Every structure is written in structure tokens, then in C-alpha cells.
């Protein structure tokens, strides 16, 4: 069992870890986690018995959830949640304070405030939770790859397109697939000199998992960009880049997940470009000139 998490750095990710664990928890434990995620301050103020009653479960379940999170004592979990609330307030000090999800009666001012608040925290949480060793491995793998194939479904496909556009600008051969069958066909032709990147917030998208599994079987280095490190997609990846996005009831819009994924993509791109700085800068100047070149008028 892990030790209680009470140091300043680790405690910043306690709610991030709760959100990451949600799909893996038993229904009764999930209710406890969801209560913490929905109302961290209010929940941290409750006793074990009060929280158990609110979640329609037993005190044993609350204690079991604490241990699943790595804490021997409930009060240590409450303390770290309180610390994270303080951290969030500092990181969003310049963003209008808002609470709750987007509501039908919200004004445009409310919508802007709530979206900016959620996306600011998605970026901050991802920066805190991102495994820098895994990122360095991904940078090295992409940097030496003969070819990079990228695949995602729905909103994740737009993130895949961003990966392709960035890497192509510095001369890295990159293919982004919007069709699953085409993606699978291409994945089967990869080899040990290639990299396959799969993007999925949930890590449970069947087509995306299949793409990475085929690529891995072909010998390619596989990279998963997901919000859930324990997902099926992560299980077939050699390298896992984990985001810590905050989704809302408007999940289909991929509000928090997309901005967090794009931040990780930017870090990956800059890492690859920096490794060959002079070559990358020359490529960026060349591609910039190509699109800025004067064109004859019609």
C-alpha cells in the first residue's frame, strides 16, 4: 500500500488522481470520488459518517476509498484536498470565480468565466501530473522516427491533426488518419523505426485501441495520449502521456480534454524541435516563407 500523500507536490494532484481513477472504482466508491470532485471544499469538511450518509454507502466504503487513494487516515485525505483547493484558488486568482457546471440560465459572462476557469485548471493540473520521464521518452522516440502515424476519433482527431501539422513543419514525416480502417491499414505497415500516437480522452475508444495494438504488433513504438493511465489504451502503449482534464456535462464538446491534450502536444513538439534546434529553426523559416510568398493576383 502506498504511503499517505501529504507532501506539497504530490498533494496538488489528489483530485486529479480521483478523476483518473473514476472508471476503475466500484459504484459505491465512485460515488464518494464524484462527491469530492463535484464539491471538494464541502466534502472535505464532512466526517466519515457524514460523507457515507451523503453518498448512500457505508463508512467502510469511505475508508476503503481512502486506502485506494493511498491514505491510511481519512483526515490526511481531507487535508490534501484542502491544500489542493488553496492551490487552485491561487492559480485562478486572475480568473473570475465561478462555481458549478454550465447552466441553461447562465449569461454569456458566466459562460466565459466558467469555460476559462475549467480550462485554466485543466492546463494547470496537466502540468502538475504530466510524467516528465514519459514525455522525454516520447520526444526521443518521435525525434528518431522514420515516420509517425497519428489517430484519434471525434474531437481527438483534431488533436491528431495538430500533431501532424506541427511535426511536418519541422520536417518530420507524419500521417494523421481520420478513418479507422485506413489507420489500421497504415499501422500494419509500420516497423521498429516508426512511432504510432493514439489520442483518446477516455482511453476506451475501441477503434483507437485497435490502431495502437496493430501498430505495436508491427513493431512500432506506441504512444498513448489519454486522461486515464489505467485505461485499455494505455495498456497497449509503450509510453503513456496522461492529461488531467476537467470535463463537464458538455462532455461531447470535449472542452477541458482538448485544451489539455493540445498543451501536451505543444510540449512534445517543442521537445522534438529543440533536440535538433538549428535544423528545426531552418525548417520553420522555410515553411513560413512558403506560405508568405507573394502570389500573382487573379
N, C-alpha and C positions, 0 to 999 in steps of 0.2 A: 504494500500500500504506500502511496506517495505521502510525503510529509505535508503538514498543513502549509498552505501558501500564505505567507504573511509578509514577505519582503516587498519593498516598494515596487520593483519592476514587475514581478510576477503577478502581484495583486491587481495591476492595471488591466489584466486580461481575464479576470474572473467571469464577467458577464459574457465576454467573447467566447470563453470555453463552454459556458452554459448553452449559448446558441449553437455552438458547434456540436454539442452532444445531443441536442433535442431529438434528432431522428433515431438515435440509438437507445433512448430511455424507455422504460416501461411506462404505460399510460399514467399510472399513479405518480411516478417520479417526474414525468413530463409536465404534469400539472403544477408541480412545485417549481420546476425550472421556468415554466411560462409565467408564473406569478412573479418571480424575481425579475425576469426580463421585461415584463409589462410595467411593473411598478417597483423598481429597485429600492427606493427610499422607504416607501410604505412597508414593503415586505421585510426589509432588514430591521424594522422597528418591532416586528412581531416575535413572540416567543415560539418555541417549537409547537406547543399545543395550539396556539392561535393560528399558526400557519397551516398546520394539519387540518384544522377545522375548516379553514377557508378553502382549502384545496380538496375537501371531501375525502381525506385519506387519514392514515394513522401517523402517530408520532414516529413509529418505527420506520415508516417510509421516508419521512423527512430526514431522519438520522442516516438512513441508507443512502439517500441522495447526497448528503454532506460528504460521506465517505467516498462516494463515486467521484465527487469533485476534488477529493484529496485532502479532506479535513477530518480530523478526529472529533473536533468540537464545533457545534453549531455557532457558538459565539465568534469563532475565528472566521467562519464564512461571512457572518454578518459584518464583521469588522472590515474585511476586504471589499465587500460590496459597498460599504460606506466610503472607503478610500477611493474606489473607482468613481463613485458619484461625484466626489470632490474633484477628481481629475477631469471628468467630463465637463464640469462647470468651468474650470479654468480654460480648457481647450476650446470652449464655445463662448467665451466671455464676450467676443465681438459679434456674436450671432444672436438675434432676438430670441429670448427664452420662450419656448413653446412646449406644450405637453400634448400627448395623445396622438392618434393617427389622424390622417386627413378625413375631415367630416363633411357631410353634404352642405352644412351651413357655413363653412369656412369662407372668409373673404379672400381675395387674391393676395392680400398682405399676409394672411395666415398661411396660405399655401406656400408662398415663397419662403416664409420663415421656417415652416416645418420641413420642407424639402432641403433647404440649406443646412438646417440643424442635423437632419439624419445623414446627409451626405458628408458633412464635416466630420461627424463621429465615425462613419464608415471608413473614411480615409485614415483618421487617427488610430482607430482600433486595428486596422490592417497593418499600419506601420509598426504598431507595437507587437502584433502577433506574428508578422512575417518571419519565417525561418531564413536568416541571412545565409547560412551554410547551404541551404537548398537553393536559394537564389543564385549564389556563386556557382553552384554546380550547373544550374540551368544556363547561366551566362557562358560558362566554359563549353557546354555541350552544343549550344547554338552557334557559338563562335567558331567551332571547328567542323561544323556540319557541312556536308556537301549539298544537302537540301533539307529544307524544313517544311513539313506539311502541318497545316492547322485546320481544326474542325470544331464547330460548335453549332448548336441548334437554337433557333429563335434569337433572342437578344444576345446570346453568347456568340452568334455568328458575326455580329457587328464588332465584337471584341476581337474575334479571329481576323477579321478584315483589317483592323487597326494594327495587329501584329504584322500581317503581310506588308502593308503599306510602309510601315516603319523600317522593317528589315530590308525590303527591296531598295529603299533609298540609300542604304549603305552597302549595296552590292551583294546582299545575301539572297541566294535563290530560295524563294518562299512561295508556297502554294496554299491558298485558302479555299476550302471546299464548302459549298453551300448545299450540296446534295449528298445524302448519306451513302448511296450506292457508289457514287464517284469517289467519295472519300475512302470507302472501304477498298475499292479497286486500287487506288493510289497507294494506300497504306500497305497493301500486299506486295508492292514493288520496292518498298524501302529496304535498306540494309543497315549494317553497323555504322556506316558513315553518315547516316541520316537521323533526324530528330522529328518526332511527332508530338505536337502540342494539342491537347484537348481542353476545351473550356466548358465548364458546367457549374453553375452556382450550387445546385443540389448534389452534384456528383452521382446522380441516379438516372440520368438520361440514357436510355438503352442504346440508341444509335451512337452516341459519343463514347460510351464504354466499349462498344464493339469496335469502333475505329481504333482506339488505343490498344485494345487487345490484339487486333490483327497486326498493327504496327510493331508491337512488342514481339509477337511471334516471328515477324520477318527479320528481327534483329536490331531494329531502330531503338534509340534512346527515347523513352516516353516521358512526357511532362504533363502533369495534370494541374490545371488552374481551377480551384474549387473552393467553396466555403466550408466544406466538411472533410476534414482529414481522415475520418473513418469511413468514408463512402466507398462504394463499389468502384468508382472511377479511380480513386486514389490507390486502390488495391492493385490495379494493373499499371501503375505508373512507377517509373524508376525514380522520378523526382516529383515532389508534391509542393506546389506553391499555394498556400492557403490564405484566402481573404477572410475578413471579419465584417461582412456587410450587415447592415440593419435593414431588413425588409419590412414592408408594411402590408396592410390589407390590399394595397395596389401592387401585389407581387408580380402580376403579369406584366407590369410596366418595367420591371427589373430596375427599380430606382437606385437602391443602395448597392446592389451587386455589381451593376455595370460600372459605376464610378470607382469602386474598389478594384475591380478587375483591370480597368484601364490604368490605374495607378501602378499596379504590379507590372503591367505590360511596359509602361514607361521606364520603370526601374530596370527591367530585363533589357530593353532596347539600349538604354544609356550604358549599361554594363558591357554589352556586346560592342557598342561603338567605342567606348573608352579603351577597351582591350587593344584595339587597332586604331588609335586616335588619329594619326596622320592620314591613314587610308580612309577612315570614315569621314573625316572632315573634307577631304578632297571629293569623295563621292557625294556628300551633301551639297557642296558647292556646284558640282556638275549637274546634279538633278535639279537644283534650284534654277540654274541658268537655263536648263532645257525648257522649263515651263514659263520662264520670264522672257524668253527670247522674242523679239518683235515679230509679229506675224503680218503678212500682207493683208491689207483691208479688202473686203469683198467688193 
